[in-house]
């Protein structure tokens, strides 16, 4: 049996929530390994819809759920999310939820800085969610962050706040933000400490024990590989590594523990916020994809930009993540299109290339080279076996496999967890 890492292979919003929820039934432990509450997973279980941002999807299944050290955690956002989920009938206890004691905290000053810098950037803004994710990661790398374990030692916490504000004071003055009173910040942290510390434990140790006991571990990624701070469309990316390699570092387990890598891929392409998008559609087809796919961000509510499937980008993601199998979602959104296009290369000037270049200017100037396939009239929504799919839909899926070099392991045909066609169970690979 393999452990499984789930990563988005596009710009996020590929439908990871449904697939992670489905896989949670087969897992013993679920761990989030990067990002913060800027990511959102929507789970549809029966007649209930759960919208999760920080909580691992395993909480809905009653599986041990761990927020790993690679996640930056807004303590108030975490408590608010716990309250929302508990109001839906899911009790969150320290036996169910574990927060890595070496995870970095997002503070109010991080949100202030995030919003102020985006406002100053004007037309050059990156399109962050304004939740303080980037500034928190900056402080982590700068070795001045406040971590969960710091809340257990008020004396040391006071000294750490002084070091933190020595940096942020200058930034705030430059952005015309009011000074922060260190004692007010200290009091706020000490007030929230007893509410989150019961969940705090050495997550790496629990995961190591689970691995040694042969328990199935599901590594839950957030966002998508094309938003990775190294491998994405920089600078229009998130502030963490979103690729499968981060599953090890962000959870505290070694890389050999990760196992099977499942890449979540939407049957077309979407993106939220600014940045290059070679196959973006500004016509009736793009509007139709957005309407039929209900393409609005779980966290931000922003409308997603929509376009045709980009096999170049998914093939590149497959290489960077060492993806073993693809979970193809939202095939039903393509029902009724007379023709479907797939991007198979880019024209850059007079040259055709088969990858997305690293240069920001080149990324903005590539022109997609398309291949056109016949669409299908019959509905695929709710299909639960391969034989239920129209022939043209099967041909489309097989062509995506050929172009990306990745076999489809799981095919989703609606938001419902059970509307899933399984060709290969990742945990049994």
N, C-alpha and C positions, 0 to 999 in steps of 0.2 A: 504494500500500500504506500502511496506517495503522499507527502504533504503538497499543498496546492497554493500557488501565489496567483491572485487575480489582479490583472492590471488593465487599464484602458489603453487601447492601441491607437486611439485618435486624440482628439482634444478634450476628452472627458465626455460625460453625459451619454455614454454608450449603453447604459442600462445595467451597470454593475450591480445596483441594488437588488434587482430581481435575481440575477445569477448568484450573487453571494448569499442571498437568502436561500435559494435552492440548494446550494452547496453546503450551507450551514446545517442542513438536515443530516448530511453525511459526515460532518466534522465533529470533533470533540472540543476544539478550542478555536476561537476566531480572534485574530490580532490585527489592529490597525497599525501601520508602520510609517506613515508620513502625512503631511498636510495638517489641516486644522479644521475649524468649523466654516471654512470657505467652500468645502466640498459638501455635496448633498447626495444621499442615496434614498430613493423612494422604494419602499417595500409594499407590495399589495398582497395581503394574506386574508383570503376570504373576503369579507366585506369591510375590512379595516385597511387603512392606508397609513403607513408609518413613514415619517420623513426624518431621517437621521443625518447628522452631520459629524459629530464627534463619536457617538456611540457605535461600536462595531455591530454589524448586522446580527451577530449571534445572540444578542440580548433578547430578541423577539422569539428565538427558538429555545431560550433557556440554557444556552451553551456558555461555558466560561468565555468571557469576552475581555480582551486586554487592549488598552490604549498604550501603545508602545512608546519608547523613548524618542522615536523619530517624529512623533506628533507634537505640535505646539498647541497648548491647551489654555483656552480662556476659561478660568474656573467658574465664572458666573454663567457663561454660555453652557458649560457642562451641566451645572445644576439646573438651569432652565430646561435643558433638553431631557434630563432625567425626569423632571416634573411632568413634562408633556407626555412622555412615554408611559409614565406611571398612571397618568389620567386616562390612558387608553387600556389600562388593565395589566400592564407588564411591570412587575415589582423589581426594582433595581437595588440589589444588596451587594455588600462587599464580597459575598460568596460568588456572585454572578459577574460583577464588574471589577476589574483590576486596573488601576492607573499606575503606570511606571513611575517609580519615585525619582527617576532621573530625567523625567520629561520637563521641557521648558514651558514656563507660564507666559501667556499673553496678558499684558496689563493694559489699563486704560490709556496709558501714555503711548502704547504701540498703536492703538486705534487712532488717537489724535494725529500722530505722525503720518500714518498711512493716508488719512484723508487730506491732511494739509499738503503733503507732497504731490498727491494726484491733482489737487486744485491748482497748485503752482505750475504743474507741467502743462496745463492747458491742452492744446491740440496734440501734444506729445505724450499724453497720459497713456499708461499701459493698460488700464482697465481693471485694476484690482477690485476686490470686493469691499475694501475699506475696513476689514475686520482685524487688522494689525498683524497678519500672518508674516509678511515680509520683514517688518521691523523686529519681530520677535526672533526670527531666524538670524537676522543680522546680529542681534545681541548674543545669541547662542554662539555664533562663530567668533564674535568679538570677546568671548569669555567673560561677559558681564551679566549674563541672564540670571533671572531668579528661577530656580527649579522647584519642583514639588517638595523635595526633601528639605529645602531651605525653610519651609514653613514650620518645621519642628523645632527650630532654634531661633527664638526672637532676637537674641543678642547678635548672632552672626547675620541674621536677616537685615538688621539695621545697617551694618557695615556694607553689606552687599547693595542695599538701596543707595547709599552714598556713592558708591562706585558707579552704579547705573546712572544716577542723576548727573554725575560729573560729565557724562557723555551727552545725555539727553538735554541737559540745560542749555548747552550751546546750540543744539539743533532747534530747540523750541524758540530761543531768542531770535535765531535767524529766520524763523517762519512766523514770527510775531504771535507765538502761542504763550499763554500765561505760564509762569513758573509753577513747578510742582512742589508742594510742601512735603518733605520726606516723612514727617510724622503722620500726615493724613494718609499717605500711601501705605505706611507701615500698619496703621490701625485697620485699614481696609483689608489688608492681607491677613492679619491676625484674626479678624472677624470671620473671614471665609475659610480659614484653615481647618477648624474642626468639622466643617461640612464636607471637605474633600479628602482629608487625610485618612479617614477610615477605608478609603478605596486604594490608598497608596501602598505598594509593595514592590519588591525587586522583581519586575516582570521577567527579566532574563532567566531568573532562577526557576520560576514556574514553568516557563517554556522549555527549559532544559529538562526538567523533570517529566514534562509531558512527552517530549521527544524520546527520552530514554524508556518511557513506559509504552512506547509504540502507539501513542494516541495521535489521531489525525489532526493536523494543524492547518488552518486556512488563513493565509496572509491576505488581508483585505487592503487593496490599494485605493487611493482616491485620485480624482482627476484623470489625466491621460498622459501617455508617453510624450506626446507632442507639446506638452506643457512642462516637461522636465527642464530644470534650470540649466542643465548641460546639453541635453540632446533635443530640446524642443526649439520652437521658433523664437529664439532669444532676440530681443528682450521681452517679447510678449509671452511670458511664461509665468509659472508660479515660482515660489522661492525654495522649493524642495526638489529632491530627486524623486520622480514618480515612477521610475522604471523598476523592473523586477529585482535588480541588484540591491535596491534599497530595502527590500523585505528583510534581508539579513541584518544590515546595520541598524535599521529602524526598529527592530524587535529585540535584538540581543542574541540571536541565534547565528551560528556560522552559515556560510553560503551553501554548504552541502545539505543543510536541513531544509532548504526551500522546496526542492523537488520539481513537480510539474508546474509549468507556467502557462496559465490560461489567459489569452488575450481577448478582451471584450471588444467587439467590432460592430458598429452599427451598419446596416445594409446600405446606408448612404452616409453623408458626412455633415456634421454640424460643428459650430463653434460659438462660444459666448465671448463677447468683448472684442478688443482690438487685435490686430495682427494679420499676417498673410493667410489667405484661404484660396488656393488656386482654383478650386472647382465651385466656388460660391455662385449661386444663381440669384439673379435679381429680376426674375420673370415669374410667370404664372406657375411654372414647375416648382420653383423654390418656395413660393407661397403655399403651394399645395402640400409639399413635404412638411413645412412648418405646421400647417393646420392639422393635417392628418396625424402627424407624429406628436402633437401637443408639445411643441418645442419651446418650453419656457424653463429657465433654470430653477432647480429645486430650492436653492438658497436665495438667489438674487431676484428671481421672478423675471429676469431679463429675457427678451425673445432671443432665441438662438438663430444664428445665421445658418442657412441650409444650402447644400450642394450635392452633386453627384459623388458616388463612391470614388475615392482616390486610392487606387491600388499601389501607387508609388509610395505614398506615405505609410500605408499599412505594411508593405514589404520592408520598409526601413525600420519601422517599429518592431517588426518580427525579429529582425537581426539584432537590434539593440537590446531587446528583452529576452532573446533566445526563446521565443514563444513556441510551445509544443503543439498547442491546439487553439482553435479560434471558437469563441462563442459568438455567433452571428445573431444580432438582435434586430427587432423591428422590421422583419421581412414583410410583414403585412402592410406596412405603410406604402409599399411600392405597388400594391394591388391596383389594377386599373390603368396604369401608365401604358400607353401604346408602345413607347420605346424607352429604353433605359441606357444611360451612358456611363461608362467606366473610364476613369483617367488611367492611361497606361504609360505615360511619359510626359515630359515637359519640354517645351521649346523655349530656349533661352538665347535670344538673338537668332543666329543662324544654326544653332546646335540643338539637337534633341538629347536630353539627359534622362537618366533613370533613377534619380535621387533628388532630394530637396537640398540645395546647397546651404552652407552655413551663413553666408553673407546676407545681411538684412536687405540690402538692395536687390540681390539676386532673388531672394525669396519673394519679394514684392513684384518682380518682373517676369517670373516664369508663367508661361501660358500652357494650359493643359492640352495634351493630345488625347483625343477620345476614341474609344471603340463603342459602337452602338449595338445593343442587343434588343431582341423583341421582348415586349412586356407580356403580361398575362391579364386576362379579364376575370378569371375565377378568383374568389377570395382565398387567401391563405390564413386568415385570422383564426386562431384557435386550433390550427392543425397540430396533431400530436404524433403523427407518424409520417415517414418519408413518402409513403404512397398517397397521402392526402394532398400533396403539393402538385400544382399544375406542372406540366413538362417544362414550360418556359422558366418557371421559378427554379426548378432543379438545375436547369442549364445555367441560370444566372449564378447560383451558389457554386456550382462546379467551376465556373470561369473565375470566380473570385479566389477559389482555392489555387487554381493554376497561376494566376497573376501574382498572388501574395506568397506562394510557396508554403502555405500553412493549411492543414486539413481542418475542416469544420468539425469540432467535437460536439458542440451543442448549438441548436438552432431555436431561437425564440420567435413565437408567432403572435404574441400579445403580451400586455403587462402582467397577466395572471401567471403565478408561479408554475402552475401545472400545464400551461400551454407551451410545452418545451419538447423538442425532439432531440433525443440523446443518441449520438453515434458512438461516443466514447466517454465513460465516466472518468474524469481526471484522477479521482482518488484510487481508481483501480488500475491506472496505467502502469 
